[in-house]
Amino acid sequence: MAMNAPATGGPNPPGSSEDDLLVARDLKKWFPIRKGFWSRVVGHVKAVDGVSFNVRRGETLGLVGESGCGKTTTSRLVLRAYDPTGGTIHFKDRKLGWIDIPTARRSELRDIRRNVQMIFQDPYGSLNPRMTLREIIGEPLLVNGIASGSALQDRVAELLRLVGLHPEYMSRYPHAFSGGQRQRVGIARALALEPQLVVCDEPVSALDVSIQAQTLNLLEDLQGRLGLTYIFVAHDLSVVQHVSTRVAVMYVGRIVELAPTADLFFAPRHPYTEALLSAVPTPDPDHRGTRIFLAGEVPDASNPPTGCHFHPRCRYAVEACRTTVPPLVELAPGHQVACHRATELSLAGVVPGS
C-alpha cells in the first residue's frame, strides 16, 4: 500500500519549512461557562491558550502532561472535531497543498479528513458493537467512494493483514476480540484512506503492558513502511520516550517545553518537565533518583494564575514568574522553553542509558 506523493500548493505558512506537514500558531480553545436562567456567559475554560508547534513529515511528535493540561483538546483541534477560538492550523494536504484547517470549506474538509485520521484511546468504545470488522474497516472506503463489493472486501483483507490480523476475522464482531486486537482494528480503520497524519490519542493506555509493547512496535513498523506522521498524545513518559522524535510538554493549556526526545529527557530546561521526569522509574537498582513532589493542585483552567501558570507549584519561582508570562523561546537548536530562569537553572533529567 504505497503512499501518494504530497502535492505542492500555496506558499509555506510563516515559521514553517519544506519538511513540515502541519503548522499550528497561537492556537486557542476556550469553552464558555454559562450560568443563570438566560445561560449568560460568565467566564471561559481556557483548555488551550496560545499553543504553537510544527509537525515534520515522517516524525512522531509527543504531547504530554497531566490530565486536564489540554493535550487531547489540542489533538481534536487538529482534526477539527472542535472549532478553535483563535489561531491557525495549516496542513499540507497531498491534493490541496497548504490549507488552514479552521477556515477550510466543507469540500476541502472532506479531503483533509481523508488525510488526517485518529486512533482512539478506548479500543472497544470506539468500535460499533453491531458492525462486523468488514463493515467497521470498510465504512470509510464506502463513504468516500473508494471501493465497494469485492474490491472493498479485498481492501479490508489487506488492511487486516497489515495490522497482524487474519482476513478470516472480517465477519466477526468486536466483542469476539481482546483489547489489543480491537486496537489493531482501530488502527486498520484509521489507515483505510491512506492518511498522511495520524493522531494517536493515548492508544495504549487501556491495554496490558505486554500488549502495549506489541502495539507500539506495530505503530513504529507502519510508520516506516507507509511514511506516516504521528501526533502521539500520552501521559506515560516511558511510552513517549520510546516512540517520539520530539516531545511537547503542556501545562494548563500552554506548551512549556518542546525539544528533541533525548534533549528533553536527559537535559530538561523547565521545572515542570523536571518534576514529570523524576517520576519515571529506572531499571537500575543501584540508582535512586530524587522524586519531586509538586505542592498543590493543577490550577483551574477557568481561573489560572497570573504570569507563569506553574509558579504556585514551582520551587524555583521568583517575582517575575508571578507577574509576567514567559514566552516560548529557543535556547538551543530545536529546544524551546517557556521559563524566566531557564538559562540559569541546572535541572535533573532521566539517567542516561535507563
C-alpha positions as CSV (number, residue, x, y, z in Angstrom):
1,M,0.0,0.0,0.0
2,A,2.1,2.9,-1.3
3,M,1.6,6.4,-0.1
4,N,0.9,9.1,-2.8
5,A,3.4,11.9,-3.2
6,P,2.4,15.1,-1.5
7,A,1.2,18.0,-3.6
8,T,2.8,21.4,-3.6
9,G,0.2,24.1,-3.0
10,G,0.5,27.7,-1.9
11,P,3.4,29.3,-0.1
12,N,4.5,27.9,3.2
13,P,2.9,29.5,6.3
14,P,5.2,31.8,8.4
15,G,7.7,29.9,10.5
16,S,7.5,26.7,8.5
17,S,10.0,24.7,6.5
18,E,9.7,22.4,3.5
19,D,9.8,19.4,5.9
20,D,6.7,20.5,7.8
21,L,3.4,18.8,7.3
22,L,1.4,20.7,9.9
23,V,2.0,24.2,11.5
24,A,-0.1,25.4,14.4
25,R,0.2,29.1,15.5
26,D,-1.3,30.7,18.6
27,L,-4.0,28.0,18.9
28,K,-6.7,28.7,21.4
29,K,-9.8,26.8,22.5
30,W,-11.9,28.5,25.2
31,F,-15.1,26.8,26.4
32,P,-17.8,29.2,27.7
33,I,-19.1,28.9,31.3
34,R,-22.8,29.7,31.4
35,K,-25.0,30.3,34.4
36,G,-28.4,31.5,35.2
37,F,-31.8,31.2,33.6
38,W,-30.6,33.0,30.4
39,S,-27.4,31.0,30.3
40,R,-25.2,34.1,30.2
41,V,-21.5,33.6,29.7
42,V,-19.7,34.3,32.9
43,G,-16.3,33.1,32.1
44,H,-14.2,30.6,30.0
45,V,-12.3,27.4,30.5
46,K,-9.1,28.1,28.6
47,A,-8.3,24.5,27.6
48,V,-5.8,25.6,25.0
49,D,-4.4,29.0,25.3
50,G,-1.8,30.1,22.7
51,V,-0.2,26.9,21.6
52,S,2.3,26.9,18.7
53,F,4.1,23.9,17.2
54,N,5.3,22.3,13.9
55,V,4.9,18.7,12.9
56,R,7.5,17.5,10.4
57,R,6.7,14.9,7.8
58,G,7.6,11.3,8.9
59,E,8.2,12.2,12.6
60,T,6.3,11.5,15.8
61,L,5.5,14.5,18.0
62,G,4.6,13.5,21.5
63,L,2.2,15.6,23.5
64,V,2.5,15.0,27.3
65,G,1.2,16.5,30.6
66,E,-1.1,15.9,33.5
67,S,-4.8,15.2,33.0
68,G,-6.5,18.5,32.0
69,C,-3.5,20.1,30.5
70,G,-5.1,20.5,27.1
71,K,-3.2,17.8,25.1
72,T,-6.3,15.9,23.9
73,T,-8.2,19.2,23.1
74,T,-5.2,20.2,21.0
75,S,-5.3,17.0,19.1
76,R,-9.0,17.4,18.4
77,L,-8.5,20.9,17.1
78,V,-6.1,19.4,14.6
79,L,-8.9,17.1,13.4
80,R,-11.4,20.0,13.6
81,A,-13.5,18.0,16.0
82,Y,-13.6,21.3,17.8
83,D,-13.6,24.7,16.1
84,P,-10.8,26.8,17.6
85,T,-11.4,30.1,19.4
86,G,-8.4,31.5,17.7
87,G,-5.2,30.7,15.9
88,T,-4.3,28.8,12.7
89,I,-3.6,25.2,11.8
90,H,-2.0,24.9,8.4
91,F,-1.9,21.4,6.9
92,K,-0.1,20.4,3.7
93,D,-2.7,18.2,2.1
94,R,-1.3,16.0,-0.7
95,K,-4.1,17.2,-3.0
96,L,-4.8,20.7,-1.9
97,G,-1.5,21.9,-0.7
98,W,-1.3,24.2,2.3
99,I,-4.8,24.7,3.9
100,D,-5.8,26.4,7.1
101,I,-8.0,23.7,8.7
102,P,-10.2,26.1,10.9
103,T,-11.2,28.2,7.8
104,A,-11.4,25.3,5.3
105,R,-14.6,25.0,3.3
106,R,-16.7,21.8,3.6
107,S,-15.5,20.5,0.3
108,E,-11.9,21.0,1.4
109,L,-12.5,19.4,4.8
110,R,-13.6,16.2,3.1
111,D,-10.2,15.9,1.5
112,I,-8.4,16.9,4.7
113,R,-10.2,14.4,6.8
114,R,-9.2,11.6,4.5
115,N,-5.6,12.6,5.1
116,V,-5.8,13.2,8.9
117,Q,-7.1,10.2,10.9
118,M,-7.3,9.3,14.6
119,I,-6.7,6.2,16.7
120,F,-8.8,6.4,19.9
121,Q,-7.9,5.6,23.4
122,D,-10.7,3.1,24.1
123,P,-10.4,0.1,21.7
124,Y,-13.9,-1.1,22.5
125,G,-15.9,2.1,22.9
126,S,-14.6,3.4,19.5
127,L,-15.9,0.4,17.6
128,N,-19.6,-0.1,16.8
129,P,-20.5,-3.4,18.5
130,R,-23.3,-4.1,15.9
131,M,-20.9,-3.9,13.0
132,T,-18.6,-6.6,11.7
133,L,-14.9,-5.9,11.1
134,R,-15.7,-5.8,7.4
135,E,-18.2,-3.0,8.0
136,I,-16.1,-1.1,10.5
137,I,-12.9,-1.0,8.4
138,G,-14.8,-0.8,5.1
139,E,-17.1,2.1,6.1
140,P,-14.6,4.9,5.3
141,L,-13.9,3.3,1.9
142,L,-17.6,3.1,1.1
143,V,-18.5,6.6,2.3
144,N,-15.7,8.1,0.3
145,G,-16.5,6.1,-2.8
146,I,-13.1,4.4,-2.9
147,A,-14.2,0.8,-3.0
148,S,-17.3,-1.4,-2.9
149,G,-18.2,-5.1,-3.5
150,S,-15.4,-7.5,-3.9
151,A,-12.8,-4.6,-4.1
152,L,-13.9,-3.5,-0.7
153,Q,-13.6,-7.0,0.7
154,D,-10.1,-7.3,-0.8
155,R,-9.0,-4.0,0.7
156,V,-10.3,-4.9,4.1
157,A,-8.4,-8.2,4.0
158,E,-5.3,-6.3,3.0
159,L,-5.7,-3.9,6.0
160,L,-6.3,-6.7,8.4
161,R,-3.1,-8.4,7.3
162,L,-1.2,-5.1,7.6
163,V,-2.1,-4.9,11.3
164,G,-1.4,-8.6,12.0
165,L,-4.9,-10.0,12.0
166,H,-6.3,-12.8,9.8
167,P,-8.7,-11.8,7.0
168,E,-11.0,-14.6,8.1
169,Y,-11.9,-12.4,11.1
170,M,-13.7,-9.8,9.0
171,S,-17.1,-11.4,9.6
172,R,-16.8,-11.3,13.4
173,Y,-17.9,-8.6,15.8
174,P,-15.7,-6.5,18.2
175,H,-16.8,-8.4,21.3
176,A,-15.0,-11.5,19.9
177,F,-11.6,-9.9,20.2
178,S,-9.2,-9.0,23.0
179,G,-8.3,-5.3,23.8
180,G,-5.1,-5.5,21.8
181,Q,-6.8,-7.0,18.8
182,R,-9.6,-4.4,18.9
183,Q,-7.0,-1.6,18.9
184,R,-5.4,-3.2,15.8
185,V,-8.9,-3.0,14.2
186,G,-9.0,0.7,15.1
187,I,-5.5,1.2,13.5
188,A,-6.7,-0.6,10.4
189,R,-9.7,1.7,10.1
190,A,-7.5,4.7,10.6
191,L,-5.2,3.6,7.8
192,A,-8.0,2.7,5.3
193,L,-7.9,6.0,3.5
194,E,-4.0,6.1,3.4
195,P,-3.7,9.2,5.6
196,Q,-0.7,11.4,5.8
197,L,-1.1,12.3,9.5
198,V,-2.5,10.0,12.3
199,V,-3.4,11.5,15.7
200,C,-2.9,8.8,18.4
201,D,-4.9,9.7,21.5
202,E,-3.4,7.6,24.2
203,P,-3.7,4.5,22.0
204,V,-2.1,2.0,24.5
205,S,-3.2,3.4,27.9
206,A,-6.1,1.0,28.1
207,L,-4.0,-2.1,27.2
208,D,-1.9,-4.5,29.3
209,V,1.8,-3.7,29.5
210,S,2.8,-6.7,27.2
211,I,0.2,-5.7,24.7
212,Q,1.3,-2.1,24.8
213,A,4.7,-3.1,23.6
214,Q,3.3,-5.0,20.7
215,T,1.0,-2.1,19.7
216,L,3.8,0.4,19.9
217,N,6.1,-1.8,17.7
218,L,3.2,-2.1,15.2
219,L,2.8,1.6,15.0
220,E,6.5,2.1,14.5
221,D,6.6,-0.5,11.8
222,L,3.7,1.0,10.0
223,Q,5.3,4.4,10.2
224,G,8.4,3.1,8.5
225,R,6.5,1.2,5.8
226,L,3.9,3.8,4.9
227,G,5.7,7.0,5.7
228,L,3.2,8.1,8.3
229,T,3.4,11.1,10.6
230,Y,2.1,10.8,14.1
231,I,0.9,13.2,16.8
232,F,1.1,10.9,19.9
233,V,-0.9,12.1,22.9
234,A,0.1,10.3,26.2
235,H,0.7,10.7,29.9
236,D,3.1,7.8,30.2
237,L,6.6,9.3,29.7
238,S,8.2,5.9,29.2
239,V,6.0,5.3,26.2
240,V,6.6,8.8,24.8
241,Q,10.3,8.3,25.1
242,H,10.1,5.1,23.2
243,V,8.1,6.3,20.2
244,S,8.6,10.1,19.9
245,T,11.0,12.1,17.7
246,R,10.2,15.3,19.6
247,V,8.2,16.0,22.7
248,A,6.0,18.9,23.7
249,V,5.2,19.3,27.4
250,M,1.9,21.0,28.2
251,Y,0.7,22.7,31.4
252,V,-2.8,24.3,31.8
253,G,-3.3,25.0,28.1
254,R,0.2,26.1,27.2
255,I,3.4,24.4,25.9
256,V,6.1,24.9,28.4
257,E,8.9,22.9,26.7
258,L,9.4,21.5,23.2
259,A,12.6,19.6,22.3
260,P,14.0,16.5,20.7
261,T,13.3,13.5,22.8
262,A,16.8,12.8,24.0
263,D,17.4,16.5,24.9
264,L,14.2,16.8,26.8
265,F,14.6,13.6,28.8
266,F,18.3,13.9,29.6
267,A,18.6,17.7,29.9
268,P,15.2,19.3,30.7
269,R,15.1,23.1,30.9
270,H,11.7,23.6,32.6
271,P,11.0,22.8,36.2
272,Y,7.7,21.1,35.4
273,T,9.4,18.8,32.9
274,E,12.0,18.0,35.7
275,A,9.2,17.1,38.1
276,L,7.5,14.8,35.5
277,L,10.8,13.0,34.7
278,S,11.5,12.4,38.4
279,A,8.5,10.1,38.4
280,V,9.8,7.9,35.6
281,P,11.1,4.6,37.0
282,T,14.6,3.4,36.1
283,P,15.6,-0.2,35.6
284,D,18.9,0.4,37.5
285,P,18.5,-0.9,41.1
286,D,21.6,1.0,42.2
287,H,20.2,4.3,41.1
288,R,17.9,6.1,43.5
289,G,16.6,9.2,41.9
290,T,15.1,12.1,43.9
291,R,11.3,12.2,43.4
292,I,9.9,15.8,43.1
293,F,6.5,16.1,44.7
294,L,4.6,19.1,43.4
295,A,2.7,21.0,46.0
296,G,-1.0,21.9,45.5
297,E,-3.2,21.0,42.6
298,V,-3.3,21.7,38.9
299,P,-4.8,25.2,38.5
300,D,-8.3,25.7,37.3
301,A,-8.2,26.5,33.6
302,S,-11.2,28.8,34.1
303,N,-9.1,30.9,36.6
304,P,-5.4,30.3,36.0
305,P,-2.7,32.0,38.0
306,T,-1.2,35.2,36.6
307,G,2.2,35.1,35.0
308,C,3.6,31.6,34.6
309,H,0.8,29.2,35.3
310,F,3.3,26.8,37.1
311,H,4.6,29.4,39.5
312,P,2.4,28.4,42.5
313,R,3.9,24.9,42.5
314,C,7.4,25.7,41.3
315,R,10.3,25.6,43.9
316,Y,12.4,27.9,41.7
317,A,9.8,30.7,41.3
318,V,10.8,34.4,41.6
319,E,8.7,37.5,41.4
320,A,8.8,37.7,37.6
321,C,7.2,34.3,37.4
322,R,4.2,35.6,39.3
323,T,3.6,38.7,37.2
324,T,4.9,38.1,33.7
325,V,4.0,35.3,31.2
326,P,7.3,33.7,30.0
327,P,7.5,33.5,26.2
328,L,8.4,30.2,24.5
329,V,11.9,30.9,23.3
330,E,14.5,28.7,21.6
331,L,17.5,28.2,23.9
332,A,19.3,25.6,21.8
333,P,18.6,24.3,18.2
334,G,15.1,22.8,18.3
335,H,14.8,23.2,22.1
336,Q,12.1,25.7,23.2
337,V,11.3,26.6,26.8
338,A,8.9,29.0,28.5
339,C,10.6,29.8,31.7
340,H,12.1,33.0,33.0
341,R,15.0,31.1,34.7
342,A,15.7,28.5,32.0
343,T,19.2,29.8,31.3
344,E,20.4,29.8,35.0
345,L,18.8,26.6,36.3
346,S,20.6,23.2,36.2
347,L,17.8,20.6,36.2
348,A,17.9,16.8,36.6
349,G,16.7,14.5,33.8
350,V,16.4,10.8,33.3
351,V,19.6,8.8,33.9
352,P,21.3,8.1,30.5
353,G,21.0,4.5,29.4
354,S,17.9,3.9,31.5
